Amino acid sequence: MDANQTVVGIYLDLTKAFDTVNHDFLLYKLQNYGIAYQWFKSYLCNRQQYTVVNYTSSNLTNVLCGVLQCPPVLGPLLFLLYIRGRLKVAISVSAET
């Protein structure tokens, strides 16, 4: 910093990003990559969830989006495969010396 240089930091909060992964699109990409399609299809499809508040349960709802963040490697790996090719970031920095 003593040389009058600029320091830039970019921070991204991806905590909710895992919830946005569309199962159909992810399975399409996995099939195109040739990555254990049937295994991931059984892992992602036919999932249901419900909520309990004050001892009252909601109805079961099909889960069509999202990957679990646990196990700690599989969720992030699926998310990276999902965004691969969809996220194009170009950063250009120019500075006069």
C-alpha positions as CSV (number, residue, x, y, z in Angstrom):
1,M,0.0,0.0,0.0
2,D,3.0,2.3,0.4
3,A,3.5,2.3,-3.4
4,N,0.1,4.0,-4.0
5,Q,-1.5,0.8,-5.2
6,T,-5.2,0.1,-4.9
7,V,-6.5,-2.9,-3.0
8,V,-9.9,-4.3,-3.9
9,G,-11.8,-7.0,-2.1
10,I,-15.0,-8.7,-3.3
11,Y,-17.1,-10.7,-0.9
12,L,-20.0,-12.8,-2.0
13,D,-22.6,-14.2,0.3
14,L,-23.7,-17.5,-1.1
15,T,-25.5,-18.9,1.9
16,K,-28.9,-19.0,0.2
17,A,-27.5,-19.9,-3.2
18,F,-27.8,-23.6,-2.4
19,D,-31.5,-23.2,-2.1
20,T,-31.9,-21.9,-5.7
21,V,-30.5,-24.9,-7.5
22,N,-33.2,-26.2,-9.9
23,H,-33.2,-30.1,-9.8
24,D,-34.3,-30.5,-13.4
25,F,-31.6,-28.2,-14.8
26,L,-28.9,-29.7,-12.5
27,L,-29.8,-33.3,-13.6
28,Y,-29.7,-32.1,-17.3
29,K,-26.2,-30.8,-16.7
30,L,-25.1,-34.0,-14.9
31,Q,-26.4,-36.1,-17.7
32,N,-24.5,-34.1,-20.3
33,Y,-21.3,-34.4,-18.2
34,G,-21.8,-38.1,-17.9
35,I,-21.7,-37.9,-14.1
36,A,-23.6,-40.7,-12.2
37,Y,-27.0,-39.4,-13.5
38,Q,-29.2,-42.2,-12.0
39,W,-27.6,-41.9,-8.6
40,F,-28.0,-38.1,-8.4
41,K,-31.6,-38.5,-9.8
42,S,-32.5,-40.8,-6.9
43,Y,-30.7,-38.4,-4.5
44,L,-32.5,-35.3,-5.7
45,C,-35.9,-36.5,-6.8
46,N,-39.0,-37.4,-4.8
47,R,-37.9,-35.3,-1.7
48,Q,-40.6,-33.8,0.5
49,Q,-40.5,-31.4,3.5
50,Y,-42.8,-30.0,6.1
51,T,-42.6,-27.4,8.8
52,V,-43.5,-27.6,12.5
53,V,-44.5,-24.5,14.4
54,N,-46.0,-24.7,18.0
55,Y,-46.5,-28.4,17.6
56,T,-48.5,-28.0,14.4
57,S,-47.2,-29.5,11.2
58,S,-47.7,-28.2,7.7
59,N,-48.6,-30.5,4.8
60,L,-45.9,-32.3,2.9
61,T,-44.5,-30.3,0.0
62,N,-42.4,-31.6,-2.9
63,V,-38.9,-30.1,-3.0
64,L,-38.0,-29.0,-6.5
65,C,-35.0,-26.8,-5.8
66,G,-32.0,-26.8,-3.6
67,V,-29.1,-29.1,-2.6
68,L,-28.1,-30.0,0.9
69,Q,-25.1,-28.2,2.2
70,C,-24.2,-31.5,4.1
71,P,-22.3,-33.6,3.4
72,P,-19.8,-30.9,3.2
73,V,-18.4,-31.8,-0.2
74,L,-21.4,-32.9,-2.2
75,G,-23.6,-29.8,-1.8
76,P,-20.9,-27.3,-2.9
77,L,-19.8,-29.6,-5.7
78,L,-23.3,-29.8,-7.1
79,F,-23.7,-26.0,-6.8
80,L,-20.5,-25.5,-8.7
81,L,-21.6,-27.8,-11.5
82,Y,-24.9,-26.0,-11.6
83,I,-23.4,-22.5,-12.0
84,R,-20.6,-23.7,-14.4
85,G,-21.2,-21.9,-17.7
86,R,-24.0,-19.8,-16.3
87,L,-21.8,-17.4,-14.5
88,K,-19.6,-15.3,-16.6
89,V,-17.7,-12.6,-14.8
90,A,-15.3,-10.3,-16.5
91,I,-13.2,-7.9,-14.3
92,S,-11.1,-5.3,-16.0
93,V,-8.9,-3.1,-13.9
94,S,-6.8,-0.4,-15.4
95,A,-4.6,2.1,-13.5
96,E,-2.4,4.9,-14.5
97,T,1.0,4.7,-13.1
